[in-house]
Amino acid sequence: MSNEEFRLLRDFIHGYCGIYFEETSRFLLENRLARRLKQHGLGRFTEYYHFLKYDKQREEELAAAVDILTTNETYFFREEYQLKALTEEILPEIRERNRAKRTLSIWSAGCSTGEEPYTIAMLLLEQGIWSDWKVDIFGSDISQRVLASARKGVYRGNAFRATPEALKGRYFTPEGDGFRIADRVRNWVSFASINLFDSGKTALVGTMDIILCRNVIIYFDQTKKKSVIGMFLGKLADGGFLLLGHSESLINLSTAFTLRHFRHDMVYQKPVHAGAARSET
Ligand SMILES: C[S@@+](CC[C@H](N)C(=O)[O-])C[C@H]1O[C@@H](n2cnc3c(N)ncnc32)[C@H](O)[C@@H]1O
């Protein structure tokens, strides 16, 4: 891959889905895309760039490229302390706020193979107080491959590394060399393919009480991070919460959120209304 080819492909991928390959990740990009060149019998990366940009099969090829360029690492009950803040502190607050309409909407943006939204569904089922509420848990990802796996709902080994045995026994049944998630968990979760930078698609997402976007924006550069955080701000209800991964923060990205200091974790909140923002930062 020449310098020019690297720059063209890197900028194209960045523009499409926010993922930014630094110079240090050049060989990663080259190795992964080399498989696609081979698949199409193309000799040069420039030809592949033109294929991605202009071919009539460009949509399918972009999907295939995204499937191999994204990092999809995830597991059930990831970041336990944050989930404790969610169940013990955030959800009671939303329950109180929404008690008249009895609705709860949660978006797992960048849900990969589904462990994150299914974890939320299990936690809500464990609480046993939501059955007469309209609960929507929505998982989305840009990668079709991971979404197919999420919809299938069969998991193995590593996915369970933080799962309490009792919960595994309650919500999964053995199938082949893995475990299938129970229908009562699956029925609470819906999935859709959404590129977070596709404004046509994100426009279709409704107002959320909670957005989890954990371990997703770390792959974006500053401009794309700002753009996606701005979109989340627009999607959250007043007083809604944004849960990022433990290594992610809004420092230098947005001042529109309040940082709430809960007992178990610190979480970003959209102010209840302008002027009433809590000054806990
Ligand atoms: C490391 S996984 C995180 C999964 C889960 N949120 C967690 O923390 O365990 C990151 C996911 O973000 C998705 N992703 C990356 N860029 C995206 C984009 N532009 N739009 C939507 N999803 C994206 C990837 O496909 C991948 O599945």
The ligand as an SDF file (V2000), in Angstrom:
LIG
                    3D

 27 29  0  0  0  0  0  0  0  0999 V2000
  -15.6410   -2.6680   21.0850 C   0  0  0  0  0  0  0  0  0  0  0  0
  -17.3000   -2.8090   20.5390 S   0  0  0  0  0  0  0  0  0  0  0  0
  -18.1640   -2.2650   22.0040 C   0  0  0  0  0  0  0  0  0  0  0  0
  -19.3530   -3.1530   22.3440 C   0  0  0  0  0  0  0  0  0  0  0  0
  -20.0890   -2.7740   23.6250 C   0  0  0  0  0  0  0  0  0  0  0  0
  -20.6080   -1.4310   23.5390 N   0  0  0  0  0  0  0  0  0  0  0  0
  -19.2030   -2.9470   24.8310 C   0  0  0  0  0  0  0  0  0  0  0  0
  -18.7440   -1.9340   25.4050 O   0  0  0  0  0  0  0  0  0  0  0  0
  -18.9460   -4.0700   25.2360 O   0  0  0  0  0  0  0  0  0  0  0  0
  -17.4460   -1.3920   19.4410 C   0  0  0  0  0  0  0  0  0  0  0  0
  -18.5850   -1.5120   18.4400 C   0  0  0  0  0  0  0  0  0  0  0  0
  -18.8160   -0.2380   17.8340 O   0  0  0  0  0  0  0  0  0  0  0  0
  -19.2240   -0.4570   16.5070 C   0  0  0  0  0  0  0  0  0  0  0  0
  -19.0300    0.7520   15.6960 N   0  0  0  0  0  0  0  0  0  0  0  0
  -17.8610    1.2890   15.2750 C   0  0  0  0  0  0  0  0  0  0  0  0
  -18.0910    2.3740   14.5060 N   0  0  0  0  0  0  0  0  0  0  0  0
  -19.4290    2.5270   14.4400 C   0  0  0  0  0  0  0  0  0  0  0  0
  -20.2820    3.4600   13.7890 C   0  0  0  0  0  0  0  0  0  0  0  0
  -19.8090    4.4640   13.0390 N   0  0  0  0  0  0  0  0  0  0  0  0
  -21.6250    3.3110   13.9440 N   0  0  0  0  0  0  0  0  0  0  0  0
  -22.1170    2.3160   14.6960 C   0  0  0  0  0  0  0  0  0  0  0  0
  -21.3760    1.3950   15.3290 N   0  0  0  0  0  0  0  0  0  0  0  0
  -20.0300    1.4930   15.1990 C   0  0  0  0  0  0  0  0  0  0  0  0
  -18.3660   -1.6290   16.0560 C   0  0  0  0  0  0  0  0  0  0  0  0
  -18.9200   -2.3100   14.9370 O   0  0  0  0  0  0  0  0  0  0  0  0
  -18.2850   -2.4870   17.3160 C   0  0  0  0  0  0  0  0  0  0  0  0
  -19.2100   -3.5400   17.3000 O   0  0  0  0  0  0  0  0  0  0  0  0
  1  2  1  0
  2  3  1  0
  2 10  1  0
  3  4  1  0
  4  5  1  0
  5  6  1  0
  5  7  1  0
  7  8  2  0
  7  9  1  0
 10 11  1  0
 11 12  1  0
 11 26  1  0
 12 13  1  0
 13 14  1  0
 13 24  1  0
 14 15  1  0
 14 23  1  0
 15 16  2  0
 16 17  1  0
 17 18  1  0
 17 23  2  0
 18 19  1  0
 18 20  2  0
 20 21  1  0
 21 22  2  0
 22 23  1  0
 24 25  1  0
 24 26  1  0
 26 27  1  0
M  CHG  2   2   1   9  -1
M  END
$$$$
